[in-house]
């Protein structure tokens, strides 16, 4: 026996490899299509005694698909399997095989809280229809008690896991109470399956719950996702719940567990229902930073429904909420927020003022120019930097004088931001000029066209070459204009950046 840690690690690795090889071998046997070959059925019958519940599950599935009548006695014995999913597939296999000797074993399961629905379905396949429909008595997930936990690792030491006689007595005792419908039974079974150790079973249950659109699935799905029992690469089942899940998800924003709150925020963002906008804005005050970040992203993703609640949040007494709201409004780019953001530029908290300046630049509305030029003299350097950048983003020439003054700011970054802003304004002005001159090339008035041709040649911008060439190629262009175009093109090609 090796004493080194390397030796132990190698031994464990080899053990895992052997385990995986055995799993693959069992899976190949259980998933192979056979023509009722006696040897194949013998292999599958042996697998019914395997300690691995997955192997038993696959073997039962294969025997049911093969309609193997010789497996019926063993399948009847396995109705007390300690793993609910194995017992379920045994019931289904007995229905598929179609041997009526299974009827007496299935009848007591009609009242079982987890298996009753499957027992009823298989009994009907076998030609047996109960006089009444004694659907199993269940408390729902949100009732006084919860469904029984599925067994972990397929072992619990109790061979009578389902306690059929006890359930039958309870059913007789409560026979006059309202019986849940088969749909309710299926709902509760799916919720129970979310706590299964089998990832395939969990994924199927989550997908089915999402498609049902039942609000009762909201909390268990959140819990299952929080416990990392659902594959994150799969489609998020919370999104699929849609509108019915909005109110339960909003309630989950108050959960004591921050991870649950994050999952609720993400789901609300993907559903995109406007009812969640105000509760999400209120959640900007959450004590957990990860929740705050998730809320901010959710509000931006939500779009238009979030604008007015965010504008209201600009008047909040909490500077962090004001800042987050301003930055979100900037990302949304809705000019409805401009006036409110201008008011925030006079707020006492520099973080709120800085965020408002950035948001006004992102929205790009000319109404913010005057307030931003005043902000270039703000006592806080961050506000001055953001104001200079925002004025460059808006591109209004009215800001030129203030930006020239700000070039000499004692903070070098403010000065550099002002220079960049001036360059952006001039570039945007040139772009607007070019666009207008190019449009004038196609005017009906010959004098307007001639003036535009001369101006384009004088500006020296090579972007004018292609429109001038197109105009020159037009057969309807007058000879006098053709001469002007040739002269302007010559100037452009002889410019300092001519290629």
PENOR-V202291 format. One record per backbone hydrogen bond with DSSP energy under -1.0 kcal/mol. NH is the residue of the N-H (numbers start at 1). CO is the residue of the C=O. If there is no record, write none. Layout:
BEGIN
NH&CO + NH&CO
END
This chain:
BEGIN
8&4 + 9&5 + 10&6 + 11&7 + 12&8 + 13&9 + 14&10 + 15&11 + 16&12 + 17&13 + 18&14 + 19&15 + 20&16 + 21&17 + 22&18 + 23&19 + 24&20 + 25&21 + 26&22 + 27&23 + 28&24 + 29&25 + 30&26 + 31&27 + 41&37 + 42&38 + 43&39 + 44&40 + 45&41 + 46&42 + 47&43 + 49&46 + 50&47 + 56&52 + 57&53 + 58&54 + 59&55 + 60&56 + 61&57 + 62&58 + 63&59 + 64&60 + 65&61 + 66&62 + 67&64 + 68&63 + 69&67 + 71&68 + 72&69 + 75&71 + 76&72 + 77&73 + 78&74 + 79&76 + 81&78 + 87&83 + 88&84 + 89&85 + 90&86 + 91&87 + 92&88 + 93&89 + 94&90 + 95&91 + 96&92 + 97&93 + 98&94 + 102&99 + 103&100 + 106&102 + 107&103 + 109&106 + 110&107 + 112&109 + 116&112 + 119&115 + 120&116 + 121&117 + 122&118 + 123&119 + 124&120 + 125&121 + 126&122 + 127&124 + 128&123 + 135&133 + 143&140 + 155&152 + 167&163 + 168&164 + 169&165 + 170&166 + 171&167 + 172&168 + 173&169 + 174&170 + 177&174 + 185&181 + 186&182 + 187&183 + 188&184 + 189&185 + 190&186 + 191&187 + 192&188 + 193&189 + 195&192 + 196&193 + 202&198 + 203&199 + 204&200 + 205&201 + 206&202 + 207&203 + 208&204 + 209&205 + 210&206 + 211&207 + 212&208 + 217&214 + 218&215 + 221&217 + 222&218 + 223&219 + 224&220 + 225&221 + 226&222 + 227&223 + 228&225 + 229&224 + 234&231 + 242&239 + 245&242 + 246&243 + 249&245 + 250&246 + 251&247 + 252&248 + 253&250 + 254&251 + 255&252 + 261&257 + 262&258 + 263&259 + 264&260 + 265&261 + 266&262 + 267&263 + 268&264 + 269&265 + 270&266 + 271&267 + 272&268 + 276&273 + 277&274 + 280&276 + 281&277 + 282&278 + 283&279 + 284&281 + 285&282 + 286&283 + 292&288 + 293&289 + 294&290 + 295&291 + 296&292 + 297&293 + 298&294 + 299&295 + 300&296 + 301&297 + 302&298 + 303&299 + 306&303 + 307&304 + 310&306 + 311&307 + 312&308 + 313&309 + 315&312 + 316&313 + 322&318 + 323&319 + 324&320 + 325&321 + 326&322 + 327&323 + 328&324 + 329&325 + 330&326 + 331&327 + 332&328 + 333&329 + 337&334 + 338&335 + 341&337 + 342&338 + 343&339 + 344&340 + 345&341 + 346&343 + 347&344 + 353&349 + 354&350 + 355&351 + 356&352 + 357&353 + 358&354 + 359&355 + 360&356 + 361&357 + 362&358 + 363&359 + 364&360 + 368&365 + 369&366 + 372&368 + 373&369 + 374&370 + 375&371 + 377&374 + 378&375 + 384&380 + 385&381 + 386&382 + 387&383 + 388&384 + 389&385 + 390&386 + 391&387 + 392&388 + 393&389 + 394&390 + 395&391 + 399&396 + 400&397 + 403&399 + 404&400 + 405&401 + 406&402 + 407&403 + 408&405 + 409&406 + 415&411 + 416&412 + 417&413 + 418&414 + 419&415 + 420&416 + 421&417 + 422&418 + 423&419 + 424&420 + 425&421 + 426&422 + 427&423 + 428&424 + 429&425 + 430&426 + 431&427 + 432&428 + 433&429 + 434&430 + 435&431 + 436&432 + 437&433 + 438&434 + 439&435 + 440&436 + 442&439 + 443&440 + 449&445 + 450&446 + 451&447 + 452&448 + 453&449 + 454&450 + 455&451 + 456&452 + 457&453 + 458&454 + 459&455 + 464&461 + 465&462 + 468&464 + 469&465 + 470&466 + 471&467 + 472&468 + 473&469 + 477&474 + 482&478 + 483&479 + 484&480 + 485&481 + 486&482 + 487&483 + 488&484 + 489&485 + 490&486 + 491&487 + 492&488 + 493&489 + 494&490 + 498&495
END
